[in-house]
Amino acid sequence: MTITTTGYYSTGSSAVYDLLREYSPCTVERNRNNSIEHIFLYMPNGLFDLEDKLLIGNSIHRSDEAMNAFYQAMKDLYENNYQVFGNYKKRYGKRFMAAVENLIEDLTEFRIKGSWYYDNEMKFSLAHTVASTLHMICKQPVNANFFENIHHRGKYSDNITRYAFPTEEVFYQKASAFIREFFSMVQGNSQGVLLLDHLILPHNAFRLPRYLGADELKVIIVDRDPRDVYIDIRKRQERTGEIPPVPSDPKDYVRFWDALRDSERMVQQPEQVLRIQYEDLFCKYEETVSLIEGFCGFTPDQHKYPGRFFNPSMSKKYIHQYKAGADRTTTIKYIEDNLQEYLYKA
């Protein structure tokens, strides 16, 4: 079985990840003491985009573009090291791209040498420029792009155009096999429950039963008081100068948060998805730990290393941050008035 923890930006899912590391059944992948976030499912042009393109928006134009975009996105994760993302070539060798290529081949029904206009791009070409000049000297028609010629853009290494029109049954069968191969690749020779960080986002929870059952993948979504999320974002910005991918203007932040949560598809999956409140890890520690244990199928005696990675008494500084600092009173009041349903109520 695999368990993943997730949440929105700065909502504290890493706290649950660290808590689960204290349980003997869990095996985790570590890199320089930082958890690795596997984003291949929900990243732009990831597996979930492939699902939507092939099952909802498919056409003779969309089919190859969908699979090629997926291939290029996976190749990017394979070849590049984004610290907590990717670097799969070094981590797993050729096994990752082999799984990607197997999925594409399993979905492909037709292969041709031809290409569509969006498979090409115009690039400077010395040979084309010389040919155009000779045509002009000989008073022959000159190509409109005097200096440029057509080149293939981001096609697979064989420049073949592939078509796939899978049924839902076929797509989910092949895609599920791909995910299982990924889990096996990450787990390697280790035993126990595989613990992964941010394998999906809350937006993706409704998709899970189509791919894997609760006996294969469980998800713990962590919510956090938006007042503290806002303060955390502002502190990070002030400390590092980093521009967060979340609006820092209070009015924009409120509209963003509301739209973000409204965009979720709420589904009832109690066997596969557990939603908890970040603050409860500190204010209701025993109760919340018991809830997580029951969901994961763990027993209290399997909590072999309590406090080693997650210490509730030391981490209380991360909750109710919005109460400190009179200069933030007006801002916090605005968030409270407009995001009432998401505030933590102890």
Buried (B, 14 or more C-beta within 10 A) or exposed (E): BBBBBBBBEBBBBBBBBBBBBBBBBBBBBEEEEEBBBBBBBBBEBBBBBBBEBBBEEBEEEBBBBBBBBBBBBBBBBBEEEEEBBBBBBEBBEEBBBEBBBBBBEBBBEEEEEEBEEEBBEEEEBEEBBEBBEEBEEEEEEBBEBEBBBBEEBEBBEEEBBBBBBBEEEBBBEBBBBBBBBBBEBBBEEEEEBBBBBBBBBBBBBBBBBEBBEBEBBBBBBBBBBBBBBBBBBBEEBEEEEEEBEBBEEBEEBBEBBBEBBEEBEEEEBEEBBBBBBBBBBBBBBEEBBEBBBEBBBBEEEBBEEBEEBBEBEEBEEBBBBBEEEEEBEEBBEBBBEBBEEBEBEE
